[in-house]
Amino acid sequence: MKNYIIQTTPFVVPTTDGKLIEEHYGLASINAGDYSIAHMVAPPGWGEPFQNPEFDEITLMIRGKKKIETDGEEIILGAGESVLVKKGARVRYSNPFGEECEYISFCIPAFSIERVKREAD
């Protein structure tokens, strides 16, 4: 048994909002729940409802900008910057800008629909 996994075919999460989500490691890709790592590309105008996730989430921006709303503040994250949003925080992610944004998302424990706790629109 090998002590490593090389990921060449990440799980592409089906979406209806134009966002590309490629989970490299996590519940959907390798059935591991301790953490998840995903590559994401969000189109201009993309956004999702507020959520109260049961995981810490680190966003590492590759290109473009992403808006994070939490604790009554708006954070604009740009390429080369990162943010840690702690589990239980009420947070909303969006890309209200005129270009797509690309980033890596790390969730501990792993992202799941049950753990994200999205609010109704």
Legacy VTK file of the C-alpha trace (Angstrom):
# vtk DataFile Version 3.0
C-alpha trace
ASCII
DATASET POLYDATA
POINTS 121 float
0.000 0.000 0.000
1.337 3.427 -1.000
1.613 6.246 1.501
0.537 8.873 -1.048
-2.157 9.633 -3.598
-1.549 11.516 -6.833
-4.769 13.168 -7.975
-5.095 13.355 -11.761
-8.900 13.326 -12.033
-10.466 15.589 -9.406
-14.200 15.236 -8.807
-16.073 17.962 -10.699
-18.972 19.029 -8.511
-22.138 19.572 -10.564
-23.312 23.207 -10.351
-26.067 25.287 -11.927
-24.489 28.723 -11.392
-21.540 28.555 -13.808
-18.959 27.983 -11.064
-16.302 25.325 -11.635
-15.520 23.249 -8.542
-12.844 20.566 -8.809
-12.426 18.728 -5.514
-8.973 17.144 -5.387
-9.268 15.657 -1.906
-12.301 15.341 0.346
-15.593 13.524 0.765
-16.679 13.646 -2.897
-13.298 12.738 -4.420
-11.621 10.214 -2.104
-14.241 9.781 0.653
-12.010 11.387 3.297
-13.690 13.682 5.812
-10.833 15.263 7.775
-10.277 18.003 5.155
-11.074 18.991 1.604
-9.129 20.897 -1.031
-10.792 22.247 -4.147
-9.832 24.388 -7.141
-12.576 26.857 -8.057
-13.331 29.336 -10.818
-16.299 31.664 -10.258
-17.752 33.671 -13.160
-18.502 37.408 -12.966
-21.739 38.015 -11.073
-21.578 34.709 -9.186
-22.760 34.589 -5.586
-24.259 32.237 -3.050
-26.504 32.689 -0.003
-25.175 33.313 3.481
-24.071 30.178 5.321
-22.999 29.104 8.816
-20.529 26.317 8.023
-19.388 23.651 10.469
-15.831 23.845 9.105
-12.961 26.326 8.943
-12.438 27.531 5.360
-9.256 29.005 3.955
-9.488 30.759 0.593
-6.235 31.310 -1.341
-6.745 33.593 -4.341
-4.940 32.810 -7.591
-6.395 35.529 -9.843
-9.210 38.038 -9.876
-11.063 39.230 -6.774
-13.604 37.642 -4.443
-15.926 39.335 -1.955
-16.405 37.834 1.505
-19.101 39.208 3.822
-18.756 38.233 7.495
-18.969 39.880 10.937
-20.711 42.879 9.355
-17.688 43.556 7.141
-16.938 43.237 3.433
-13.533 41.820 2.563
-12.220 42.070 -0.990
-9.589 39.384 -1.479
-7.170 39.691 -4.418
-4.606 37.470 -6.117
-1.920 36.240 -3.744
-4.038 36.929 -0.646
-5.779 34.461 1.650
-8.371 34.505 4.405
-9.413 32.052 7.116
-13.117 32.093 8.001
-13.731 30.143 11.205
-16.475 27.534 11.501
-19.763 28.886 12.741
-19.228 32.323 11.195
-22.120 33.696 9.172
-20.466 34.237 5.785
-21.346 34.929 2.156
-18.997 34.509 -0.816
-19.472 36.255 -4.168
-17.804 37.611 -7.282
-19.628 40.852 -8.135
-16.715 41.962 -10.307
-16.389 42.045 -14.109
-13.935 39.161 -14.442
-13.839 35.564 -13.259
-11.905 34.719 -10.130
-9.831 31.630 -9.438
-8.943 30.292 -6.025
-8.172 27.260 -3.890
-10.460 26.416 -0.977
-9.307 24.347 2.025
-11.991 23.127 4.466
-11.343 21.465 7.834
-13.233 19.185 8.379
-14.176 18.452 4.775
-16.876 20.382 2.949
-20.249 18.661 2.713
-23.750 19.909 1.940
-24.796 18.893 5.472
-21.963 20.896 7.072
-22.308 24.101 4.991
-25.673 25.188 6.498
-26.732 27.558 3.686
-29.531 30.002 4.418
-32.537 30.276 2.119
-32.287 33.000 -0.530
LINES 1 122
121 0 1 2 3 4 5 6 7 8 9 10 11 12 13 14 15 16 17 18 19 20 21 22 23 24 25 26 27 28 29 30 31 32 33 34 35 36 37 38 39 40 41 42 43 44 45 46 47 48 49 50 51 52 53 54 55 56 57 58 59 60 61 62 63 64 65 66 67 68 69 70 71 72 73 74 75 76 77 78 79 80 81 82 83 84 85 86 87 88 89 90 91 92 93 94 95 96 97 98 99 100 101 102 103 104 105 106 107 108 109 110 111 112 113 114 115 116 117 118 119 120
